[in-house]
Amino acid sequence: MWASKNERIIIDAGILFPLEECFDVNYLIPDYSSLDAPRDLIITHGHEDHLGAVVHALDKFPEMNLWAPPLAAAILRKKFAFEKIQHRIQVYKENHVWETEEWEIHPIHVNHSIPQTYGILLVDKQKRFCAFHVSDFKCNEKDSFEKAFDFKKLIKLCSGVEKRILFADSTSIMSKSKKTPPEESLIPSFEKIISEATGRVFFTLFSSNIERIQNILEATIKDNRKIVPFGRSMNFYMEVADELGILKDFQLAYKNADSVKPDSKNIVVLVSGCQGDFKSTLRRLAWAEDGIFKLNSTDTFVFSSKAIPGNEKKLAMVINKLYEQGCKVITSDHMPLHVSGHAGREDVRYLLEAFKPTHFIPIHGDTAFLYEHVAWVKEKFPEMIAEVLYNFYYLSLMNDGRALITAQEAPKPIIIHGNNLPIENEAISERRKMATSGMIFVSVKLDSIKNHKAKIAVNTLGLPSANVNKEKCEVLVQEYLDSHKIREQGKYAEDLRVHLRRYYEVHLGYRPIVLIHFV
């Protein structure tokens, strides 16, 4: 959030995907409770980690103005329609200017892995400061799909401003590729694969990478084939891009998955779910569980994406399954099939030399990336002040030209699960324990305890039946009831719970969750 005396502006409202693919956790969002109401929310582009939390931000600040470029605005409209939300989305383009009491704010077109991506430049009206926030970018000198990074506009608007602060993307700062290649560099690979294939060709890639889809589409048309979007997110992004006229010649080659002949060898199928998530289209195909397409030895399956860190084993399993079905599998290990949407070190260097910041703050990356980015900037540009800024820290621009960082404890992200509902960390911990330890439920009819044969009901979940059978557990409970007198019901239930957990720890090597109910 950018704040002056009377005005506050939020740049992007994104989500964080959970590290664990279980417990019904959908995503995490920032806790906005400590923020004062902003005037505007400016979305820089159409990726979920930049607009996925817009609905939650508007729920907190319903009077806020919402701004987005055309593609991101179209994505948000479809989200709002699904959620039955009515909020005006104001569309901005590259020449728009936001005027506040103290700042002029300009969108600067940049290159990324989705069209219509912008950095946001804030220029102090007194020309004391300017700040450029560019969370996702790379530098394409030439791009036939869209305009290159608009360095001319950036440099012109900052002319004469002495103090310049750069907030820049750190995602690929540790990449072996110093200069991020353009999407066009992949076209020869796409044309070769499609022209040489004797059967169906399946591509899996990030569904939002419209430029890559365009390049695959053109190679498909060149080989007189039809293109078939397959999967919810692939259909979603291609539909939006087609409606806005971003995809060229799409209708010439388009076939719906429900209407195409599944065994036709003249199709190129674009498959969503390139990270192999549990419920994804890719995983369904790999496990031969799809109702339309059944893979065989004449098919070629292409991975035009890379594994997000942490997904390597999951994707390796998917690839193994594809090989087991006899597919010819092609990945980036075989030929160039993926380029990043994020800046390598030479892209960052180019930006630093053009913008000439006095202060540098790395953003958009793991903590390790932020520190590596700062270390690299200090080495290559020792005259710059480079520092790591943590979540919810304050950067204050002083009248004397100083930039001061104030530490503040960050509130934990809010976990969203199920039907877009918040859930507490403690509840997720409980789910984790249930998943890893199993459960024993014991119900005892209270008025039967005075008899030597109490009425006991035992149920177990997630435990090995050979070691935890109901009859044995009932005997253990009965023995405990016979040897103890009930004084305080709550304490009695707790003592029985502890007794059973200790017993099963000896036999299982761990303590299951035990719930005792007197009824």
Long-range contacts (C-beta under 8 A, 24 or more apart in sequence): 1-35, 1-38, 2-103, 2-122, 2-131, 3-36, 4-100, 4-101, 4-102, 4-103, 5-101, 5-102, 6-101, 7-39, 7-100, 7-101, 7-102, 8-35, 8-36, 8-37, 8-38, 8-39, 9-38, 9-39, 9-40, 9-41, 9-42, 9-98, 9-100, 9-105, 10-35, 10-38, 10-40, 10-41, 10-42, 10-57, 10-64, 11-42, 11-44, 11-120, 11-133, 11-135, 12-42, 12-43, 12-44, 12-50, 12-51, 12-135, 13-41, 13-43, 13-50, 13-51, 13-52, 13-53, 13-54, 13-56, 13-57, 14-47, 14-48, 14-49, 14-50, 14-51, 14-52, 14-53, 15-48, 15-49, 15-52, 15-53, 15-416, 16-49, 16-413, 17-49, 18-415, 19-310, 21-277, 21-278, 22-431, 22-435, 23-417, 23-428, 23-431, 23-432, 23-435, 24-417, 24-418, 24-431, 25-415, 25-416, 25-417, 25-423, 25-428, 26-416, 26-417, 26-418, 26-420, 27-52, 27-416, 28-413, 28-414, 28-415, 28-416, 29-53, 29-56, 29-413, 29-414, 29-416, 30-391, 30-413, 30-414, 31-411, 31-412, 31-413, 31-414, 32-56, 32-57, 32-60, 32-61, 33-60, 33-411, 34-392, 34-411, 37-61, 37-63, 37-64, 38-64, 39-64, 39-65, 39-100, 40-64, 40-65, 40-66, 40-67, 40-98, 41-65, 41-66, 41-67, 42-67, 42-68, 42-92, 42-98, 42-105, 42-120, 43-67, 43-68, 43-69, 43-72, 43-73, 43-76, 44-69, 44-72, 44-107, 44-117, 44-118, 44-119, 44-120, 44-135, 44-136, 45-69, 45-71, 45-72, 45-112, 45-114, 45-116, 45-117, 45-118, 45-136, 46-71, 46-72, 46-75, 46-114, 46-116, 46-208, 47-114, 47-136, 47-208, 50-135, 50-136, 51-75, 51-76, 54-79, 55-79, 55-80, 55-83, 55-85, 55-420, 56-414, 56-416, 58-85, 58-87, 62-87, 65-90, 66-90, 67-91, 67-92, 67-98, 68-92, 69-93, 69-107, 69-116, 69-117, 69-118, 70-116, 70-244, 71-114, 71-115, 71-116, 71-210, 71-240, 71-241, 71-244, 71-246, 72-116, 74-240, 74-243, 74-244, 75-237, 75-240, 78-236, 78-240, 83-420, 94-118, 94-147, 94-150, 94-153, 106-153, 106-157, 108-132, 108-134, 108-149, 108-150, 108-153, 108-154, 109-147, 109-149, 109-150, 109-153, 110-134, 110-136, 110-137, 110-138, 110-149, 110-150, 111-137, 111-138, 111-139, 111-140, 111-143, 111-146, 111-148, 111-149, 111-182, 111-341, 112-136, 112-137, 112-138, 112-341, 112-342, 113-183, 113-206, 113-208, 113-209, 113-211, 113-212, 113-340, 113-341, 113-342, 114-208, 114-209, 114-210, 114-341, 115-145, 115-146, 115-210, 115-211, 115-241, 115-246, 116-146, 119-154, 121-154, 121-157, 121-158, 123-157, 123-158, 123-161, 124-161, 124-397, 127-160, 127-161, 128-161, 128-162, 128-163, 128-397, 128-399, 128-401, 129-161, 129-163, 129-164, 129-165, 129-397, 130-157, 130-158, 130-161, 130-163, 130-164, 130-165, 131-164, 131-165, 131-166, 131-167, 131-397, 132-158, 132-164, 132-165, 132-166, 132-167, 132-168, 132-355, 132-357, 133-167, 133-363, 134-166, 134-167, 134-168, 134-169, 134-351, 135-167, 135-168, 135-169, 135-363, 135-364, 136-169, 136-171, 136-341, 136-342, 136-364, 137-168, 137-169, 137-342, 137-343, 137-347, 137-351, 138-180, 138-340, 138-341, 138-342, 138-343, 138-344, 138-347, 139-180, 139-343, 139-347, 139-350, 139-351, 140-182, 142-182, 143-182, 143-183, 143-184, 144-184, 145-183, 145-184, 145-211, 145-214, 146-211, 151-354, 154-354, 154-355, 155-354, 155-355, 158-355, 162-358, 162-401, 163-358, 163-359, 163-397, 163-401, 163-403, 164-355, 164-356, 164-357, 164-358, 164-359, 165-357, 165-358, 165-359, 165-360, 165-361, 165-395, 165-397, 165-403, 166-351, 166-352, 166-355, 166-357, 166-359, 166-360, 166-361, 167-361, 167-362, 167-363, 168-343, 168-348, 168-351, 168-360, 168-361, 168-362, 168-363, 168-373, 169-342, 169-343, 169-348, 169-363, 169-364, 169-365, 170-362, 170-363, 170-364, 170-365, 170-369, 170-370, 170-372, 170-373, 171-340, 171-342, 171-343, 171-364, 171-365, 171-369, 172-340, 172-342, 172-343, 172-344, 173-343, 173-344, 173-345, 173-348, 173-362, 173-365, 173-369, 173-372, 173-373, 173-376, 174-368, 174-369, 174-372, 175-340, 175-342, 175-344, 175-345, 177-340, 177-344, 178-344, 178-345, 178-346, 179-344, 179-346, 179-347, 180-339, 180-340, 180-341, 180-342, 180-343, 180-344, 180-347, 181-336, 181-339, 182-339, 183-209, 183-211, 183-212, 183-215, 183-339, 184-215, 185-336, 185-339, 186-212, 186-215, 186-304, 186-336, 186-337, 186-338, 186-339, 187-215, 187-218, 187-219, 189-335, 189-336, 189-337, 190-215, 190-216, 190-219, 190-304, 191-219, 191-222, 191-223, 192-335, 193-300, 193-302, 193-330, 193-335, 194-219, 194-220, 194-222, 194-223, 194-225, 194-268, 195-219, 195-222, 195-223, 197-300, 198-265, 198-298, 199-265, 199-296, 199-298, 199-299, 199-300, 200-264, 200-265, 200-267, 200-268, 200-269, 200-293, 200-298, 200-299, 200-300, 201-225, 201-267, 201-268, 201-269, 201-299, 201-300, 201-302, 202-268, 202-269, 202-271, 202-285, 202-293, 202-295, 202-299, 202-300, 202-301, 202-302, 202-327, 203-268, 203-269, 203-270, 203-271, 203-302, 203-304, 204-270, 204-271, 204-272, 204-273, 204-274, 204-282, 204-301, 204-302, 204-303, 204-304, 204-305, 205-270, 205-274, 205-303, 205-304, 205-305, 205-338, 206-274, 206-305, 207-231, 207-233, 207-234, 207-236, 207-237, 207-238, 207-272, 208-233, 208-237, 209-341, 210-237, 210-238, 210-241, 210-246, 210-247, 212-304, 213-237, 213-238, 213-241, 213-247, 213-270, 214-246, 214-247, 214-248, 216-268, 216-270, 216-304, 217-247, 217-248, 217-249, 217-250, 217-253, 218-249, 220-253, 220-268, 221-249, 221-252, 221-253, 224-266, 225-253, 225-266, 225-267, 225-268, 226-253, 226-254, 226-255, 226-260, 226-264, 226-266, 226-267, 226-268, 227-253, 227-254, 227-255, 227-267, 227-268, 227-269, 227-270, 228-254, 228-255, 228-256, 228-257, 228-260, 228-267, 228-268, 228-269, 228-270, 229-254, 229-257, 229-270, 230-257, 230-269, 230-270, 230-271, 230-272, 230-281, 230-292, 230-293, 231-271, 231-272, 231-273, 231-280, 231-281, 231-282, 232-272, 232-281, 233-272, 233-273, 234-270, 234-271, 234-272, 234-281, 235-272, 238-270, 257-292, 257-293, 258-292, 262-292, 262-293, 262-294, 265-298, 269-293, 274-303, 274-304, 274-305, 275-305, 275-307, 275-308, 275-311, 275-314, 275-315, 276-311, 276-314, 276-315, 276-317, 276-318, 277-314, 282-318, 283-318, 285-322, 286-318, 286-319, 286-321, 286-322, 286-325, 287-321, 288-325, 295-322, 295-325, 295-326, 295-327, 296-325, 296-326, 296-327, 297-325, 297-326, 297-327, 299-326, 299-327, 299-328, 300-327, 300-328, 300-330, 301-327, 301-328, 301-329, 301-330, 302-329, 302-330, 302-331, 302-337, 303-329, 303-330, 303-331, 303-332, 303-337, 303-338, 304-337, 304-338, 305-338, 306-332, 306-338, 306-340, 345-376, 348-373, 349-380, 352-377, 352-380, 352-381, 352-384, 357-384, 358-384, 358-385, 359-384, 359-385, 359-386, 359-387, 359-403, 360-384, 360-385, 360-386, 360-387, 361-386, 361-387, 361-388, 361-389, 361-395, 362-386, 362-388, 363-389, 433-513, 434-461, 434-462, 434-513, 435-462, 437-462, 437-510, 437-511, 437-512, 437-513, 438-462, 438-463, 438-468, 438-512, 438-513, 439-463, 439-512, 439-513, 439-514, 439-515, 440-468, 440-473, 440-500, 440-504, 440-512, 440-513, 440-514, 440-515, 441-515, 441-517, 442-473, 442-477, 442-496, 442-500, 442-514, 442-515, 442-516, 442-517, 443-517, 443-518, 443-519, 444-477, 444-481, 444-516, 444-517, 444-518, 444-519, 445-518, 445-519, 446-489, 446-518, 446-519, 449-481, 449-486, 452-482, 453-478, 454-478, 454-481, 460-512, 463-508, 463-512, 464-508, 467-504, 467-507, 467-508, 468-504, 468-507, 468-508, 468-512, 473-500, 476-500, 476-503, 489-518, 492-518, 493-517, 493-518
